[in-house]
């Protein structure tokens, strides 16, 4: 009886130990799965913010917007480090984020070059729209106050307009340089169309740009008309030359025919 009790006790202890080991293993696996899930989420958020920082020129964002992005980027990377992320590429990115945050805190509003081509303008416009989506997401998640959200949203919308205007202005300047006034007019008309969105605002920030664009269009229309007149005259001259050449060739053919007839008659 005593032996049986000892045996049953041993079995019970063994079952307890096995159960404990299984539980610990399962718990460890669950924690690792959760850690990996958090890391994936943090990586995704950090990558999204980093892309906005990389694709939008700094001078097109106010310092508060840049600070917001810098802090979120650094925060997401810090959380990854706290979860044990030690990849060398991650460490380099984390160091860069810390440097960017420090630089942004020390800087004010920045200046930069205008948009130089359509491809660049389109890329920046898309990135700005993504930034606006991100800002609204933070607001919905109650991570951004309403007044700050409105300020950021207003600035982003104005910046998108600025990018589009600069893009068309550069295209118009290139067309003028290439002596293509009609093409330049098209780009300047796009500038006016874009800025007319603000025409009913009391403090229209782009009145002078619209005025200058219209003045330039009037000048370019005259140049385009002159080009077309010259082109028409050149075409007319060309047609006259062709007609003269055809008449000349006809006269030659008739002269040949007459000479042939005369030669036959002489025979």
Buried (B, 14 or more C-beta within 10 A) or exposed (E): EEEEEEEEEEEEEEEEEEEEEEEEEEEEEEEEEEEEEBBEEBBEBBEBBBEBBEBBBBEBBBBEBBBBBBBBBBBBBBBBEEEEBEEEEBEEBBEBBBEBBEEBEEEEEBEEEBBEEEEBBBBBBEBBEBBBEBBBEBBEEEEBEEEBBEBBBEBBBEBBBBBBBBBBBBBBBBBBEEEBBEBBBBBBBBBBEBBEEBEEEEEBEBEEBBEEBBEBBEBBEEBBEEBEEEEEEEEEEEEEEEEEEEEEEEEEEEEEEEEEEEEEEEE
